[in-house]
Amino acid sequence: MASSKQSNGFDDQVLIEENSYVRTLSLNRPRQLNALSSQMIDQLLKMFIAYEEDSDVKLVIMKGKGRAFCAGGDVAAVAHNVTDGHWSYGANFFWNEFILNYIIATYRKTQVSILNGIVMGGGAGVSIHGRFRVATENADFAMPETALGLFPDIGASYFLSRLPGFFGEYAGLSGARLDGAEMLACGLATHFVFSSRLPALEEALHKVDIADPAAICAVIDEFSQRAPLKEKSAYHRLDTIDRCFSKKTVEEILSALEQEAVKGADEWIATTIQSLKKASPTSLKISLRSIREGRLQSIDQCLIREYRMCCHVLRRDVSKDFFEGCRALLLDKDKNPKWEPSKLEMVSDEMVDKYFYKVDDEEWQDLNIPFRRTAISLRSKL
């Protein structure tokens, strides 16, 4: 017997449905493309913790209302709160979001995320860290933070650095959009199911009465199928991506791409070069270093480091690009951010280093990762 519960307050931003041993959490801000508000993050934290301790819950399903799963964290609200108040208001948002990401990455119960639409930024944080990610033909994935003056956070330096070759550097620096077939090919998605079959898949999952991931996977397998890559897919360019994005610096990456462009007209290379040149130079440099460090770090280490980086961004210690990006892309929408520093060569190694140091503030502390009895490595999920 299915029953529905609405979240307590917050304009029902998270809807809860109970089906026997299954709980379905639906992100419910369709007009905002289900961007995560602080209230939604608090609610999700509460529910994930409660379900993990509830023996009656065997499976958690996450999905989004409307045409998006989740377009990311509500960074416009974060920037507004910091501008009107103190940088720590934004730090508190990222603190709770990153704790939620860690709990999902180490969750003892199975999570199935249905990615039938836009999946960006914070939306990846509440899905990619989970065990099963079901993409459809409508899936539209991106980590667009460098265009906003930020960097791929929410533990992205962990999962991006573990994609094939240097595909993670490509996706993280360029903000490239990937469809469902590309998500499946690179490992961001575990299954591909056409949207027309989602109602039947959900009905089958609602009948799950055991917590065994293999059994749940078998249910999804019945509805999943191969997803052929489009002819112009970036995933066909892995050799070129590896040649270019394996370079040590952003300047060298851009130079390598421009050398590839000289060999012949290529729309993909031209688009990639344009994306890098439009992005914040500071964001590009800290993003590359973050992803490279992520290769050698655990998920908790990545989140702790990324939290430090976020706090430096909010404090405007080195650059104000995040606030300028929010202005240009989300508020005024003139799409013409004035980055400062404005060129890659003006962003020194010393400036980049500052993002990775502890914050010099007596009231500040590193992200306090909660003790988990069973910390399942995300490596086994990707």
N, C-alpha and C positions, 0 to 999 in steps of 0.2 A: 504494500500500500504506500503510495507516494504522498508526501505532505510537503507543503512549502512554508517556510518561515522567512520573514523579512528581517533585515538587520535592525538593531535597536537604534533608531534615530538616523542622523546623517543622511536624511532624504533617501533611505534605502539604497545606498551606493553599492552594497554587496547583498545579493539575494541568495538565500539558502534553501536548498531543496533536499529533503530526506527521502530516500528510497531504500528501505530495509537497512542493509549494511553499507550503503553508499551515501556520501554527502556531495552535493554539487554546489559549488560556489560560483555565482555569476556576477562578473563585474558589471555595474549598472550605472554608468555615466555615458550613455551612447552619444550624446551631443558633444562631449569632450573626448570622444574616442576612448572612453574608459580610462583616461589618464588617472594615475593613482594619487588620490589626495591623502593627506596625513590621516584622516579618519578611516579611509579604506585600508591603509597599511595597518593601523591599530586593530581594526576588525579582523583582518586576515591573520594577523599574529595571534590574536585571541582564539580564533577558530582552529588554526593549525595545531596550536599547543593543546587545546581541548580534545581534538580528534585523535591525536597521537596517544593520549592516555585513556581513551574510550574504547573498551574492548568490543563494543557494538559497531564500531566503524572499521571497515576493511579497506575502503577505497575512497579517495578524494578526487573529484573531477573539477577542473577549473575551465571556465569559458567566459566569453564576453558577449554582452548584448549589442546588437547593431552590427556595423560593418568592421568593427575592430575587436581583437582580443584585448589589447591594451597598447596604447600609443606611447606609453612611458610614464615616468613620474610627472606630477604637475609642477614642473620646474618654474613656470611663470609665477605660480603662487609662492614658491620658495624665494625667487628673486624679489618679489614684491614685499614679502615679510622681512627679508634681510634689509632691503632698502629703507623700509619704514621703521625697522627696529634694530636688532642686533644680529650679527652673523651667526650666533649660536642657535637662532631660530631655525635656520636652514640646516645647521649641523644636526639638530635633533631629528629633522625629517630623514636625513640620510642614515643616521644611527639606526632608527627603527626599521627603515627599509632594508638595510644591510643585515640586520639581525634576522629579519624575515627571510632574506635570501639564503642565509646560512642554515636556518631551520629547514627550509625546503631542500637544500642540497644534502642534508644529513638525515632526512626524514625516514623514520622506521616503517612507515606505511607507504603504500603505492599512491602516487599522484599521476593522473592522466590530464594533460592540458590539451584542449581542442583549439587549435590555432587556425580559425576560419576567418582570417582578415588580418588587419594590421598588427604587427608584433614589433615594437620598437623599445629601446632603452629599458626602462623599468618593467615593461611587459615581458621582456626576455628574462629579467631577473626572477619573476614569479612563475616562469614556465620552463626555461631551458635547464635550470638546475634540478627540475623534477625528473622522475624516472622515464615516463613516456610522454612524447610530444607528437601529437597527431596533426600534421599539416594538411591543408586542402588546396585545391586549385586557386582559392581566394587568398591564401597566405601571402603576406607582404612584410618581410623581415628587414630590419635595418638597425644599425647602431649609428645614428646621425650626429653624435655629440660634437665632433670636431667642427661641424658647421655652426654649432651653437656656442662655441667658446668653452666647451666642457671636454670630457674625455669618456670613453666607454667605461662605465662604472658597474655597479651591481654585480661584481664578480666576473665581469666580462673578460678581464685579463686572464682569468682561469680558462673559460671555455673557448675564447677566441684563439688562445695560444695552443690549443689542442686540436684545432681543425687541421685538415691535411696540408702539409707543406707550410707555405706562408699565406694561406688563404685568410687566416685570421687578421694578419696585418693589413691585407687588402680591404677586408670588410670593415675593420675598425678605423682605419685612417680615411678611407674614401667615403664611408657612409653608404656604400653600395646597397641597393635594394635587391633582395633575393626572394624568388617565388618558392612555392611549396616544393617543387621538384628539386630546386637547388638546395633548399634546407635539408631535404632527405639525403641528397648526394653527399653533402659535406658533413652530415652527422648532427646538425642542429635539430632536426626532426628524426624521430625513430620510426614513424609510419607516415604513409600518405593515404588519405581516404577522401574520395570525392564528397563534396558537401551534400549531395543528394542522398548519400548513405549515412549521414551523421545521425538522423533520428533513429535509424535501426541500430546503429552502433551504440548509442546511448541507452536504448532500450535493453540491449544485450548486457551492457555494463551494469545496469541497474539490478540485474539478476545475480551479480557476483556475491558470493557468500563466504569467500575465503580470501585471505590476504596475500596468498602466494603470487609474487610478481609474474612467474612463468605462466600461471593459469590466466592472469589478466592479459598478459601479452598474447596468449593464444586466442583470446576473444577478439582483440584488436586485429590480429593477423587475418581473421576470417573476412574482415572488411577492407583490409589494405591491399594495395596493388602497386605495381611499378609505376614510376612517374618519369617518363622520358624528358630529358633536358631539351629546352628550345635550342635551335641552331645557334643563336647569338648569346647563349648563356656564358657568363664569365667563368663558369666551372670548366668549360672547354679550354680555357686559357691558363690552366694551372702551370704549364711550363713557363709562360711569360710572367705570370704572377710570381712564381718562385725566383726567376732571374732578377726581377726588379725589386720585389718587396723583401728579399733576403738581405739587401744592402744594409750597411751599418747605420746610416743616418737618413733623415727625411730628404735632405738635399740630394743624396746619392740615389735614393729611390726615384725622386722626380727626374733626375738626370737620366737614369736608366730608362724610364718610361718615354722620355723625349727622344732618346736614341732609337727606341723601338718604333716611335712614330715616324722617324726619318726613313725607315725601311719601306714605308708605304702607308697610304691613307687607311685609317682604322678607327671606326666610330667609337669602339669600346675604349681604346687607349686615349683618344681625345677627350672622352667624357671623364675618364679617371683622372687625367691631368688637370682638367678644369675643376673637378671636385676638390683636389688637393690644393690648387691655387686659390680657391675661394674660402677654404677653411682657415680657422685661426692658426697662425704659425706656432704659437705657444701650445695650443691644444694638440697639434700634430706631433710635436716633439715629446710632450709628456705622455701622449697615448702610445707612441712607439716604444718608449722605454717601459711603460707599464705592461704592455703585452709581452715584451721580451723577458721582463722579470717574472711575469706570471708563469712562464714555461717551467720554472724551477721552484714554484711555490705551491703550497696546498691552498684549498679554497679559503680557509680561514685567514691564512697569511695574505692572500690577495685582497680580501675584504678589509682587513686592518689597514693595509697600505693604501687602498683606494679611499678609505675614510679620511686618512691623513690628507690625501690629495684634494678631496672635496672641501675639507676645512680651509686649506690654503686658497682654493678657488673662491670660497665665500668671503674670506678675509681680504681678498684682493692684494695679497702680499706681493705678488709679482706682476699680475695683469688683471685688468677689469673686463677681460673679453667675455666672460660668461654673462655679465649684466648687459654688455653691448649686444651680444648675440640674442639674448631674450628680447631686447628692445627692437632689434631689426627684424627678427623672424617671427616673434610671437605677439608683440605689442603694437608698434608702429607698422610693422609688416612691410617696410620699404625694401627688405631683402638686400640691404646695402650696409652691412656692418663695417665699422671703422676699427680694425684690429690694431692693438698697440701692445707690443711691437708689431709692425706691419709686414715685416719680412723675416723669412726663416733665418737668415744670417745674423739678424739682430737678437735672436734668442740664444743666449749663451748656455753652455753646459752648467755654469754656476746657477743660472736662473732656473733651469730644469731641476737641478739638484734640490732646490728649496722645497719643491712640491713633495719630496719624498722624506723630508725631515719631520720630526715631531713638531707640533705647533708650540711656539713659545708663548704660552699663556698659562698662568697658575691654575686657572679653573678648567683647563682642557685636559682630556685624557684620551688615550687610545681606545679604539672600539673594543668593548668588553664582550668577547665571544662567549656565549653560554656553554657550560659543560654539557656534552651530549653523551649519553651512555653508549650509543651506537652511532659513530660518525662514519657513515657510508661514503666512500670516495666517489666523487663525481666521475672520476676516470672510468669506473665500471659502467657508467650510464651513457657515456658518449660513444 
